[in-house]
Amino acid sequence: MTHFEPDRIYLTEEGFKHLEAELRRLQTVERARIAEAFRAHKEHGEFSAEDTELESLKSEQAYVESRIQEIRAILQSATIVREEDIPTDYVGIGSYVKIQDVNTGEQREFRIVGATEADPEHHKLSYQAPLASALIGYKVGDEVIVHLPKGDARFRILEIRK
């Protein structure tokens, strides 16, 4: 899969499962916790316009409901990249890629994932990120010029795996 449709959302199976788990937690645990907090608040006093605790609960409830709708929309429209569809002969979504900066010799390894899964601290780059998007479609041994915010860099692809 080297061509991406800009309006489409791509997720690895792992990312899809993670969002499903978050949705279940929000719908069960978080909704119940907030509902219980509303009940407890009502039992301990009257609702008033200046009630900051009530406003905080309302904001929290609004965030949870908004996130539930956002996750539902993502899960309904996402294209799932299954494990067996992750390429190893070229860079694609789901690929683990090891690269080397041609100028410095520095090596990096990361996984290319869907935008909602990106977590650079854990070496997960969105396929929309400049580095990842520049590498997509290339093969081991290829050198790729990447246009980064701090200037152009040249990387050699050392390894591609699932």
CYANA upper distance limits for C-alpha pairs under 8 A (distance plus 0.5 A):
  1 MET  CA     87 PRO  CA      8.32
  1 MET  CA     92 GLY  CA      6.85
  1 MET  CA     93 ILE  CA      8.23
  1 MET  CA    137 GLY  CA      8.49
  2 THR  CA     92 GLY  CA      6.90
  2 THR  CA    136 ILE  CA      6.85
  2 THR  CA    137 GLY  CA      5.79
  4 PHE  CA      8 ARG  CA      8.09
  8 ARG  CA     77 SER  CA      7.92
  8 ARG  CA     78 ALA  CA      7.23
  8 ARG  CA     79 THR  CA      7.62
  9 ILE  CA     74 ILE  CA      7.64
  9 ILE  CA     77 SER  CA      7.33
  9 ILE  CA     78 ALA  CA      5.24
  9 ILE  CA     79 THR  CA      6.54
  9 ILE  CA    114 GLY  CA      7.69
  9 ILE  CA    115 ALA  CA      8.15
 10 TYR  CA     78 ALA  CA      6.00
 10 TYR  CA     79 THR  CA      5.34
 10 TYR  CA     80 ILE  CA      6.48
 10 TYR  CA     81 VAL  CA      7.48
 10 TYR  CA    113 VAL  CA      8.39
 10 TYR  CA    114 GLY  CA      5.52
 10 TYR  CA    115 ALA  CA      7.84
 11 LEU  CA     15 GLY  CA      6.14
 11 LEU  CA     16 PHE  CA      6.48
 11 LEU  CA     78 ALA  CA      6.97
 11 LEU  CA     79 THR  CA      6.75
 11 LEU  CA     80 ILE  CA      5.53
 11 LEU  CA     81 VAL  CA      6.51
 11 LEU  CA    113 VAL  CA      7.12
 11 LEU  CA    114 GLY  CA      5.08
 11 LEU  CA    115 ALA  CA      8.17
 11 LEU  CA    116 THR  CA      8.16
 11 LEU  CA    117 GLU  CA      7.89
 12 THR  CA     16 PHE  CA      6.74
 12 THR  CA     80 ILE  CA      6.16
 12 THR  CA     81 VAL  CA      5.31
 12 THR  CA     82 ARG  CA      6.89
 12 THR  CA     83 GLU  CA      8.16
 12 THR  CA     93 ILE  CA      7.86
 12 THR  CA     94 GLY  CA      6.53
 12 THR  CA    113 VAL  CA      6.85
 12 THR  CA    114 GLY  CA      7.03
 13 GLU  CA     17 LYS  CA      6.69
 13 GLU  CA     80 ILE  CA      6.61
 13 GLU  CA     81 VAL  CA      6.69
 13 GLU  CA     82 ARG  CA      6.14
 13 GLU  CA     83 GLU  CA      7.43
 14 GLU  CA     18 HIS  CA      6.65
 15 GLY  CA     19 LEU  CA      6.76
 15 GLY  CA    114 GLY  CA      8.04
 15 GLY  CA    116 THR  CA      8.35
 15 GLY  CA    117 GLU  CA      6.34
 16 PHE  CA     20 GLU  CA      6.73
 16 PHE  CA     75 LEU  CA      7.55
 16 PHE  CA     80 ILE  CA      7.77
 17 LYS  CA     21 ALA  CA      6.68
 18 HIS  CA     22 GLU  CA      6.77
 19 LEU  CA     23 LEU  CA      6.59
 19 LEU  CA     71 ILE  CA      7.18
 19 LEU  CA     75 LEU  CA      8.12
 20 GLU  CA     24 ARG  CA      6.75
 20 GLU  CA     71 ILE  CA      8.48
 20 GLU  CA     75 LEU  CA      8.24
 21 ALA  CA     25 ARG  CA      6.70
 22 GLU  CA     26 LEU  CA      6.64
 23 LEU  CA     27 GLN  CA      6.58
 23 LEU  CA     68 ILE  CA      6.54
 23 LEU  CA     71 ILE  CA      7.09
 23 LEU  CA     72 ARG  CA      8.16
 24 ARG  CA     28 THR  CA      6.53
 24 ARG  CA     29 VAL  CA      8.44
 25 ARG  CA     29 VAL  CA      5.71
 25 ARG  CA     30 GLU  CA      6.94
 26 LEU  CA     30 GLU  CA      5.26
 26 LEU  CA     31 ARG  CA      6.68
 26 LEU  CA     64 VAL  CA      7.06
 26 LEU  CA     68 ILE  CA      7.30
 27 GLN  CA     31 ARG  CA      6.09
 27 GLN  CA     32 ALA  CA      8.43
 27 GLN  CA     68 ILE  CA      7.81
 28 THR  CA     32 ALA  CA      6.51
 29 VAL  CA     33 ARG  CA      6.58
 30 GLU  CA     34 ILE  CA      6.64
 30 GLU  CA     64 VAL  CA      7.91
 31 ARG  CA     35 ALA  CA      6.57
 31 ARG  CA     61 GLN  CA      8.01
 31 ARG  CA     64 VAL  CA      8.02
 32 ALA  CA     36 GLU  CA      6.57
 33 ARG  CA     37 ALA  CA      6.72
 34 ILE  CA     38 PHE  CA      6.74
 34 ILE  CA     57 LEU  CA      7.45
 34 ILE  CA     60 GLU  CA      8.30
 34 ILE  CA     61 GLN  CA      7.16
 35 ALA  CA     39 ARG  CA      6.79
 36 GLU  CA     40 ALA  CA      6.60
 37 ALA  CA     41 HIS  CA      6.49
 37 ALA  CA     57 LEU  CA      8.12
 38 PHE  CA     42 LYS  CA      6.62
 38 PHE  CA     54 LEU  CA      8.18
 38 PHE  CA     57 LEU  CA      7.75
 39 ARG  CA     43 GLU  CA      6.75
 40 ALA  CA     44 HIS  CA      6.84
 41 HIS  CA     45 GLY  CA      6.95
 41 HIS  CA     54 LEU  CA      8.07
 42 LYS  CA     46 GLU  CA      6.84
 42 LYS  CA     47 PHE  CA      7.50
 47 PHE  CA     51 ASP  CA      7.20
 47 PHE  CA     54 LEU  CA      7.91
 51 ASP  CA     55 GLU  CA      6.89
 52 THR  CA     56 SER  CA      6.53
 53 GLU  CA     57 LEU  CA      6.77
 54 LEU  CA     58 LYS  CA      6.69
 55 GLU  CA     59 SER  CA      6.66
 56 SER  CA     60 GLU  CA      6.66
 57 LEU  CA     61 GLN  CA      6.56
 58 LYS  CA     62 ALA  CA      6.58
 59 SER  CA     63 TYR  CA      6.67
 60 GLU  CA     64 VAL  CA      6.75
 61 GLN  CA     65 GLU  CA      6.64
 62 ALA  CA     66 SER  CA      6.48
 63 TYR  CA     67 ARG  CA      6.56
 64 VAL  CA     68 ILE  CA      6.64
 65 GLU  CA     69 GLN  CA      6.83
 66 SER  CA     70 GLU  CA      6.68
 67 ARG  CA     71 ILE  CA      6.57
 68 ILE  CA     72 ARG  CA      6.62
 69 GLN  CA     73 ALA  CA      6.68
 70 GLU  CA     74 ILE  CA      6.79
 71 ILE  CA     75 LEU  CA      6.56
 72 ARG  CA     76 GLN  CA      6.55
 73 ALA  CA     77 SER  CA      6.71
 74 ILE  CA     78 ALA  CA      6.08
 81 VAL  CA     85 ASP  CA      6.70
 81 VAL  CA     86 ILE  CA      7.28
 81 VAL  CA     93 ILE  CA      7.61
 81 VAL  CA     94 GLY  CA      7.60
 82 ARG  CA     86 ILE  CA      7.16
 83 GLU  CA     94 GLY  CA      8.14
 83 GLU  CA    162 LYS  CA      8.03
 86 ILE  CA     92 GLY  CA      7.24
 86 ILE  CA     93 ILE  CA      7.14
 86 ILE  CA     94 GLY  CA      6.02
 86 ILE  CA     95 SER  CA      6.60
 86 ILE  CA    162 LYS  CA      6.80
 87 PRO  CA     91 VAL  CA      7.06
 87 PRO  CA     92 GLY  CA      6.55
 87 PRO  CA     93 ILE  CA      8.47
 87 PRO  CA     94 GLY  CA      8.30
 87 PRO  CA     95 SER  CA      7.00
 87 PRO  CA    161 ARG  CA      8.07
 87 PRO  CA    162 LYS  CA      7.70
 88 THR  CA     95 SER  CA      7.37
 88 THR  CA    160 ILE  CA      5.88
 88 THR  CA    161 ARG  CA      5.56
 88 THR  CA    162 LYS  CA      6.91
 89 ASP  CA    139 LYS  CA      6.66
 89 ASP  CA    140 VAL  CA      8.01
 89 ASP  CA    160 ILE  CA      7.52
 90 TYR  CA    136 ILE  CA      7.84
 90 TYR  CA    137 GLY  CA      5.89
 90 TYR  CA    138 TYR  CA      5.76
 90 TYR  CA    139 LYS  CA      4.94
 90 TYR  CA    140 VAL  CA      7.63
 90 TYR  CA    160 ILE  CA      7.45
 91 VAL  CA     95 SER  CA      6.51
 91 VAL  CA     97 VAL  CA      7.65
 91 VAL  CA    135 LEU  CA      6.86
 91 VAL  CA    136 ILE  CA      5.26
 91 VAL  CA    137 GLY  CA      5.61
 91 VAL  CA    138 TYR  CA      6.13
 91 VAL  CA    139 LYS  CA      6.91
 91 VAL  CA    160 ILE  CA      7.08
 92 GLY  CA    112 ILE  CA      7.49
 92 GLY  CA    136 ILE  CA      5.77
 92 GLY  CA    137 GLY  CA      6.86
 93 ILE  CA    112 ILE  CA      5.68
 93 ILE  CA    113 VAL  CA      5.94
 93 ILE  CA    114 GLY  CA      7.61
 93 ILE  CA    127 TYR  CA      6.98
 93 ILE  CA    136 ILE  CA      8.43
 94 GLY  CA    111 ARG  CA      6.80
 94 GLY  CA    112 ILE  CA      5.79
 94 GLY  CA    113 VAL  CA      5.91
 94 GLY  CA    162 LYS  CA      7.31
 95 SER  CA    111 ARG  CA      6.11
 95 SER  CA    112 ILE  CA      6.16
 95 SER  CA    113 VAL  CA      8.38
 95 SER  CA    160 ILE  CA      6.85
 95 SER  CA    161 ARG  CA      6.23
 95 SER  CA    162 LYS  CA      5.77
 96 TYR  CA    109 GLU  CA      7.51
 96 TYR  CA    110 PHE  CA      6.11
 96 TYR  CA    111 ARG  CA      4.70
 96 TYR  CA    112 ILE  CA      7.01
 96 TYR  CA    159 GLU  CA      8.43
 96 TYR  CA    160 ILE  CA      6.16
 96 TYR  CA    161 ARG  CA      5.66
 96 TYR  CA    162 LYS  CA      6.36
 97 VAL  CA    109 GLU  CA      6.02
 97 VAL  CA    110 PHE  CA      6.07
 97 VAL  CA    111 ARG  CA      6.60
 97 VAL  CA    112 ILE  CA      8.13
 97 VAL  CA    157 ILE  CA      7.77
 97 VAL  CA    158 LEU  CA      8.11
 97 VAL  CA    159 GLU  CA      6.22
 97 VAL  CA    160 ILE  CA      5.24
 97 VAL  CA    161 ARG  CA      7.20
 98 LYS  CA    107 GLN  CA      7.51
 98 LYS  CA    108 ARG  CA      6.17
 98 LYS  CA    109 GLU  CA      4.74
 98 LYS  CA    110 PHE  CA      7.21
 98 LYS  CA    157 ILE  CA      6.67
 98 LYS  CA    158 LEU  CA      5.88
 98 LYS  CA    159 GLU  CA      5.47
 98 LYS  CA    160 ILE  CA      7.05
 99 ILE  CA    107 GLN  CA      6.09
 99 ILE  CA    108 ARG  CA      5.93
 99 ILE  CA    109 GLU  CA      6.85
 99 ILE  CA    155 PHE  CA      6.65
 99 ILE  CA    156 ARG  CA      6.01
 99 ILE  CA    157 ILE  CA      5.02
 99 ILE  CA    158 LEU  CA      5.76
 99 ILE  CA    159 GLU  CA      7.58
100 GLN  CA    105 GLY  CA      6.30
100 GLN  CA    106 GLU  CA      6.04
100 GLN  CA    107 GLN  CA      4.77
100 GLN  CA    108 ARG  CA      6.89
100 GLN  CA    155 PHE  CA      5.86
100 GLN  CA    156 ARG  CA      5.71
100 GLN  CA    157 ILE  CA      7.07
100 GLN  CA    158 LEU  CA      7.36
101 ASP  CA    105 GLY  CA      5.63
101 ASP  CA    106 GLU  CA      5.80
101 ASP  CA    107 GLN  CA      6.85
101 ASP  CA    153 ALA  CA      7.78
101 ASP  CA    154 ARG  CA      6.51
101 ASP  CA    155 PHE  CA      5.05
101 ASP  CA    156 ARG  CA      7.04
102 VAL  CA    106 GLU  CA      8.37
102 VAL  CA    154 ARG  CA      6.16
102 VAL  CA    155 PHE  CA      5.89
102 VAL  CA    156 ARG  CA      6.85
103 ASN  CA    154 ARG  CA      7.68
109 GLU  CA    123 HIS  CA      7.54
110 PHE  CA    123 HIS  CA      5.06
110 PHE  CA    124 LYS  CA      6.13
110 PHE  CA    125 LEU  CA      7.31
111 ARG  CA    123 HIS  CA      6.75
111 ARG  CA    124 LYS  CA      5.36
111 ARG  CA    125 LEU  CA      6.65
112 ILE  CA    124 LYS  CA      6.43
112 ILE  CA    125 LEU  CA      5.53
112 ILE  CA    126 SER  CA      6.27
112 ILE  CA    127 TYR  CA      6.10
112 ILE  CA    132 ALA  CA      6.92
113 VAL  CA    117 GLU  CA      6.55
113 VAL  CA    118 ALA  CA      6.76
113 VAL  CA    124 LYS  CA      6.77
113 VAL  CA    125 LEU  CA      6.41
113 VAL  CA    126 SER  CA      5.55
113 VAL  CA    127 TYR  CA      6.35
114 GLY  CA    118 ALA  CA      7.02
114 GLY  CA    125 LEU  CA      8.48
114 GLY  CA    126 SER  CA      5.81
114 GLY  CA    127 TYR  CA      6.57
115 ALA  CA    125 LEU  CA      8.34
115 ALA  CA    126 SER  CA      5.11
115 ALA  CA    127 TYR  CA      7.10
115 ALA  CA    128 GLN  CA      7.22
116 THR  CA    126 SER  CA      8.19
117 GLU  CA    124 LYS  CA      7.86
117 GLU  CA    126 SER  CA      7.58
118 ALA  CA    124 LYS  CA      5.67
118 ALA  CA    125 LEU  CA      5.53
118 ALA  CA    126 SER  CA      5.43
119 ASP  CA    123 HIS  CA      6.92
119 ASP  CA    124 LYS  CA      5.39
119 ASP  CA    125 LEU  CA      6.83
120 PRO  CA    124 LYS  CA      5.60
120 PRO  CA    125 LEU  CA      6.21
125 LEU  CA    129 ALA  CA      7.06
125 LEU  CA    132 ALA  CA      7.01
126 SER  CA    132 ALA  CA      7.24
127 TYR  CA    132 ALA  CA      5.72
127 TYR  CA    133 SER  CA      5.75
127 TYR  CA    136 ILE  CA      8.39
128 GLN  CA    132 ALA  CA      7.19
128 GLN  CA    133 SER  CA      5.95
129 ALA  CA    133 SER  CA      6.32
130 PRO  CA    134 ALA  CA      6.57
130 PRO  CA    146 VAL  CA      7.63
130 PRO  CA    147 HIS  CA      7.38
130 PRO  CA    148 LEU  CA      6.91
131 LEU  CA    135 LEU  CA      7.03
131 LEU  CA    146 VAL  CA      6.60
131 LEU  CA    147 HIS  CA      8.18
131 LEU  CA    148 LEU  CA      7.69
132 ALA  CA    136 ILE  CA      6.95
134 ALA  CA    144 VAL  CA      7.75
134 ALA  CA    145 ILE  CA      8.13
134 ALA  CA    146 VAL  CA      6.38
135 LEU  CA    144 VAL  CA      7.25
138 TYR  CA    142 ASP  CA      6.85
138 TYR  CA    144 VAL  CA      8.45
138 TYR  CA    157 ILE  CA      8.46
139 LYS  CA    157 ILE  CA      7.29
139 LYS  CA    160 ILE  CA      8.29
140 VAL  CA    156 ARG  CA      8.26
140 VAL  CA    157 ILE  CA      5.45
140 VAL  CA    158 LEU  CA      5.97
140 VAL  CA    159 GLU  CA      6.26
140 VAL  CA    160 ILE  CA      7.25
141 GLY  CA    156 ARG  CA      6.59
141 GLY  CA    157 ILE  CA      5.83
141 GLY  CA    158 LEU  CA      6.56
142 ASP  CA    156 ARG  CA      6.19
142 ASP  CA    157 ILE  CA      6.22
143 GLU  CA    154 ARG  CA      7.08
143 GLU  CA    155 PHE  CA      5.95
143 GLU  CA    156 ARG  CA      4.81
143 GLU  CA    157 ILE  CA      7.01
144 VAL  CA    154 ARG  CA      6.05
144 VAL  CA    155 PHE  CA      5.81
144 VAL  CA    156 ARG  CA      6.89
144 VAL  CA    157 ILE  CA      8.47
145 ILE  CA    152 ASP  CA      7.07
145 ILE  CA    153 ALA  CA      6.13
145 ILE  CA    154 ARG  CA      4.91
145 ILE  CA    155 PHE  CA      6.97
146 VAL  CA    152 ASP  CA      6.06
146 VAL  CA    153 ALA  CA      5.77
146 VAL  CA    154 ARG  CA      6.65
146 VAL  CA    155 PHE  CA      7.98
147 HIS  CA    151 GLY  CA      6.60
147 HIS  CA    152 ASP  CA      5.03
147 HIS  CA    153 ALA  CA      7.13
148 LEU  CA    152 ASP  CA      6.08
148 LEU  CA    153 ALA  CA      7.60
